[in-house]
Amino acid sequence: MSTAVPDAPSPLEQIIRRDRLTTLLGLAAMTLLAWLYLVKEAASMQSMAMDARMHAAMGMADMHAWGVADWLALFVMWAVMMAAMMLPSAAPVILLVLAAYRRRGDRRARASSAAFIGGYLLAWTTFSGVAAAVQVGLHRTALLTPGMASGSARLAGAILLMAGVYQWLPVKNMCLTHCQSPLGFITRYWRDGAVGGLTMGVRHGLFCVGCCWALMSLLFVVGVMNLIWVAAIAAFVLVEKLAPRRAPVARLAGVLLIIWGTYVLVRPVAG
């Protein structure tokens, strides 16, 4: 009996496999470095929060009003955090874009794919600037604790309800559909070259922001640098994107958030 020998991959497929491996290692390295930064920042901010609590216990108010420098530091923190949370879930579409550039004969496939990644992160970096500004505003109105979590039951409950309701809205479903179907996204919005890669990356990033911004707002409830919750939200985003399109993952999470938010709002009255 003769055993069929599978055909060897073509040179193009070998290049694509090599590129995929290189890209995955690069994304893994970027994600790891981002998480190491977050661990360091979390330790530093925990120390600062303890100092603030000690000052409060001694009757010494925190007279430091956050300004532009504080916003810039928070902006960097949010941008790195978004990269740590979102790059793993963006990996499938990034690999698909790279393979598509190779198959279309783009001589600068890697550069075009890198531009796609840059555009994707640019969308989340813009979100980070807004999130940092919101955090500064909440700090100035004394609505955040030293641990950067909500100090107001009304604020926490409102954020939870908002995030829960958003999980049910058509705009959430539309954005999630684009994130769940990278092939459909590429087919509809394909652009050649590095500029095209950047444009596609920004567009895909905006769909992801539209899908996940309300989930990211939960960090204002549980603590902006609560790394357990940061990891939990990142894991849920990954599950949400990889789940079958008809799976009720997003809506189930919405129900749980609405219940949680209602409990947070009612609890002070019941007490």
Phi and psi in degrees as a GROMACS rama.xvg file:
@    title "Ramachandran Plot"
@    xaxis  label "Phi"
@    yaxis  label "Psi"
@TYPE xy
-99.2025  137.412  SER-2
-97.4693  125.616  THR-3
-68.6097  131.702  ALA-4
-98.1939  122.798  VAL-5
-61.976  143.783  PRO-6
-62.5837  139.248  ASP-7
-69.3054  144.215  ALA-8
-61.5436  146.05  PRO-9
-67.3707  161.437  SER-10
-55.2593  -37.1194  PRO-11
-64.4033  -43.8719  LEU-12
-65.7661  -34.4353  GLU-13
-64.7248  -40.6631  GLN-14
-64.2269  -42.8494  ILE-15
-62.5949  -42.8317  ILE-16
-62.3419  -42.5131  ARG-17
-64.1753  -42.214  ARG-18
-63.7893  -40.9598  ASP-19
-61.1867  -44.022  ARG-20
-62.8886  -45.4579  LEU-21
-61.1441  -42.6694  THR-22
-66.0171  -44.0257  THR-23
-61.0108  -41.9832  LEU-24
-64.7008  -39.2922  LEU-25
-64.4246  -44.2195  GLY-26
-64.4389  -40.0869  LEU-27
-63.0294  -41.5626  ALA-28
-65.143  -43.1842  ALA-29
-62.5624  -42.269  MET-30
-65.6085  -42.7953  THR-31
-62.9864  -45.4204  LEU-32
-62.3181  -38.8865  LEU-33
-63.9608  -42.3494  ALA-34
-67.5867  -36.5149  TRP-35
-62.7564  -40.4468  LEU-36
-61.9027  -43.4985  TYR-37
-64.6241  -39.6911  LEU-38
-61.4512  -43.7379  VAL-39
-63.6435  -45.0547  LYS-40
-66.0988  -37.9984  GLU-41
-62.9297  -41.0349  ALA-42
-64.4043  -42.0312  ALA-43
-64.4957  -43.7331  SER-44
-72.3547  -29.2243  MET-45
-65.2099  -39.182  GLN-46
-64.6768  -41.7977  SER-47
-64.7069  -38.0896  MET-48
-65.0981  -38.5197  ALA-49
-64.4427  -41.1303  MET-50
-62.017  -40.9417  ASP-51
-64.812  -38.974  ALA-52
-66.3027  -38.869  ARG-53
-63.334  -42.39  MET-54
-63.3423  -39.8065  HIS-55
-66.143  -39.7348  ALA-56
-65.4902  -28.6253  ALA-57
-88.9779  3.45004  MET-58
80.1747  18.0947  GLY-59
-102.781  109.58  MET-60
-73.1021  148.778  ALA-61
-78.9424  105.877  ASP-62
-90.4154  0.113885  MET-63
-78.3479  115.509  HIS-64
-92.94  123.832  ALA-65
-65.4008  138.118  TRP-66
-127.429  -153.257  GLY-67
-63.5996  -41.0638  VAL-68
-62.3215  -39.4576  ALA-69
-67.5811  -40.3752  ASP-70
-60.7798  -41.2306  TRP-71
-62.8913  -42.7382  LEU-72
-63.5678  -42.2692  ALA-73
-66.1877  -37.9524  LEU-74
-59.2555  -46.0844  PHE-75
-61.9746  -43.7173  VAL-76
-60.8629  -46.3121  MET-77
-64.9718  -41.1042  TRP-78
-62.5938  -44.2094  ALA-79
-66.3175  -39.884  VAL-80
-63.7642  -40.87  MET-81
-64.8798  -38.0646  MET-82
-63.3492  -43.664  ALA-83
-62.5474  -37.044  ALA-84
-82.0041  -35.1797  MET-85
-101.505  -24.1064  MET-86
-59.911  -41.637  LEU-87
-59.945  -40.9056  PRO-88
-75.3857  -17.9098  SER-89
-88.893  -8.92666  ALA-90
-56.0162  -43.8753  ALA-91
-57.9455  -44.8943  PRO-92
-71.3543  -33.0505  VAL-93
-62.8749  -45.2026  ILE-94
-65.4657  -36.8853  LEU-95
-67.0919  -40.0574  LEU-96
-63.7723  -43.2541  VAL-97
-60.902  -45.9796  LEU-98
-63.8124  -38.2953  ALA-99
-64.8443  -40.7702  ALA-100
-62.5012  -41.3468  TYR-101
-63.1621  -45.5659  ARG-102
-69.5081  -23.6197  ARG-103
-88.2958  3.54517  ARG-104
78.3336  23.1884  GLY-105
-71.6383  117.457  ASP-106
-68.5996  -21.0662  ARG-107
-112.919  47.0363  ARG-108
-59.4866  -41.653  ALA-109
-66.2282  -41.9589  ARG-110
-65.3318  -40.3553  ALA-111
-65.5136  -38.86  SER-112
-68.4353  -38.8673  SER-113
-62.7385  -36.9398  ALA-114
-64.4579  -37.6468  ALA-115
-60.4773  -46.6449  PHE-116
-61.5051  -42.3439  ILE-117
-61.783  -41.5169  GLY-118
-65.087  -39.9049  GLY-119
-61.152  -47.3643  TYR-120
-68.6544  -28.8819  LEU-121
-61.6452  -41.0191  LEU-122
-61.1758  -43.8366  ALA-123
-74.1525  -28.3181  TRP-124
-66.2091  -39.0842  THR-125
-61.9181  -44.3345  THR-126
-58.3226  -38.7997  PHE-127
-62.5821  -37.6378  SER-128
-62.5436  -41.2257  GLY-129
-67.073  -44.2894  VAL-130
-61.6732  -40.1436  ALA-131
-64.7196  -39.4192  ALA-132
-65.0456  -40.9551  ALA-133
-62.5121  -41.1631  VAL-134
-64.2109  -41.2811  GLN-135
-60.5487  -43.1706  VAL-136
-63.3888  -41.4551  GLY-137
-66.1526  -36.2746  LEU-138
-65.6164  -43.45  HIS-139
-65.2184  -28.4998  ARG-140
-94.663  10.3414  THR-141
60.5567  33.7988  ALA-142
-97.8773  -2.04471  LEU-143
-114.341  141.67  LEU-144
-77.7242  168.896  THR-145
-57.2156  -24.7792  PRO-146
-84.3569  9.73419  GLY-147
63.1339  34.2397  MET-148
-114.481  162.495  ALA-149
-62.6096  131.242  SER-150
-99.0427  7.73202  GLY-151
-124.64  125.463  SER-152
-64.1098  -36.0128  ALA-153
-65.1371  -43.0395  ARG-154
-64.7286  -47.0519  LEU-155
-61.2204  -45.5643  ALA-156
-63.6041  -39.9263  GLY-157
-64.5018  -41.5988  ALA-158
-64.5623  -42.8699  ILE-159
-64.02  -44.1709  LEU-160
-64.1824  -43.5072  LEU-161
-59.6483  -46.1323  MET-162
-64.6744  -38.467  ALA-163
-66.7671  -45.0607  GLY-164
-65.0526  -39.265  VAL-165
-60.58  -32.217  TYR-166
-61.2056  -19.1964  GLN-167
-100.471  -8.21826  TRP-168
-77.3529  150.749  LEU-169
-58.0792  -35.5997  PRO-170
-64.7903  -35.98  VAL-171
-63.3477  -46.3243  LYS-172
-63.1334  -40.0267  ASN-173
-62.8345  -48.3453  MET-174
-65.4306  -40.666  CYS-175
-64.4607  -36.2806  LEU-176
-60.9313  -42.2762  THR-177
-62.9738  -38.5605  HIS-178
-71.9364  -31.5925  CYS-179
-80.3242  -16.4257  GLN-180
-124.352  75.1207  SER-181
-62.3459  -33.5233  PRO-182
-65.7119  -41.2616  LEU-183
-63.7344  -38.9615  GLY-184
-61.7184  -47.2299  PHE-185
-64.0174  -41.9988  ILE-186
-60.5683  -37.9377  THR-187
-84.0825  -36.0806  ARG-188
-116.878  19.0346  TYR-189
-60.0105  138.084  TRP-190
-137.473  139.651  ARG-191
-83.8673  157.115  ASP-192
78.7888  174.72  GLY-193
-64.8467  -41.5466  ALA-194
-63.419  -39.8035  VAL-195
-63.5554  -39.5566  GLY-196
-62.1452  -43.1982  GLY-197
-61.7375  -44.1957  LEU-198
-61.8876  -45.9518  THR-199
-63.6542  -39.2177  MET-200
-63.1323  -43.7516  GLY-201
-62.4914  -44.2348  VAL-202
-61.9962  -47.2453  ARG-203
-64.8427  -38.5217  HIS-204
-62.1377  -38.1633  GLY-205
-66.7049  -37.829  LEU-206
-62.0531  -40.4662  PHE-207
-68.3747  -39.3385  CYS-208
-61.8946  -44.8067  VAL-209
-60.8217  -31.4345  GLY-210
-76.9028  -37.462  CYS-211
-117.232  -3.94079  CYS-212
-60.2775  -37.2152  TRP-213
-67.7172  -36.1531  ALA-214
-64.4427  -38.5581  LEU-215
-66.0669  -29.1688  MET-216
-65.9195  -18.4465  SER-217
-61.9792  -21.7417  LEU-218
-63.7836  -25.6701  LEU-219
-71.8761  -16.3267  PHE-220
-89.4259  -47.3259  VAL-221
-93.8305  -13.2054  VAL-222
119.952  119.939  GLY-223
-59.2006  -34.7057  VAL-224
-111.172  28.0225  MET-225
-79.5907  96.5936  ASN-226
-66.1548  -25.5997  LEU-227
-64.6705  -43.3671  ILE-228
-73.2655  -34.4859  TRP-229
-59.1085  -46.4336  VAL-230
-66.2001  -38.949  ALA-231
-64.6824  -43.2933  ALA-232
-66.1129  -41.7243  ILE-233
-61.1619  -41.248  ALA-234
-65.5934  -40.1047  ALA-235
-65.2052  -41.0862  PHE-236
-58.9406  -41.6312  VAL-237
-63.4389  -45.1701  LEU-238
-63.3679  -42.6288  VAL-239
-60.4054  -39.3221  GLU-240
-77.3135  -32.1662  LYS-241
-88.7573  -13.7523  LEU-242
-67.9806  153.023  ALA-243
-54.9897  147.701  PRO-244
-61.5224  -27.3009  ARG-245
-94.0272  -1.70202  ARG-246
-68.2466  134.629  ALA-247
-82.6607  37.8625  PRO-248
-62.741  -49.4154  VAL-249
-63.5657  -43.3395  ALA-250
-71.2412  -35.5974  ARG-251
-62.719  -43.6716  LEU-252
-61.6457  -37.4705  ALA-253
-61.3157  -42.5455  GLY-254
-61.5516  -45.4687  VAL-255
-62.8806  -39.3518  LEU-256
-67.5717  -38.3312  LEU-257
-64.499  -42.4347  ILE-258
-62.7205  -43.974  ILE-259
-62.7451  -46.7952  TRP-260
-62.459  -40.1969  GLY-261
-63.2994  -41.5354  THR-262
-62.0239  -43.4526  TYR-263
-63.3181  -37.782  VAL-264
-74.5126  -36.4128  LEU-265
-82.6926  -30.304  VAL-266
-54.6023  -45.2934  ARG-267
-61.8692  -36.1453  PRO-268
-68.0159  -42.3926  VAL-269
-66.6612  -28.6621  ALA-270
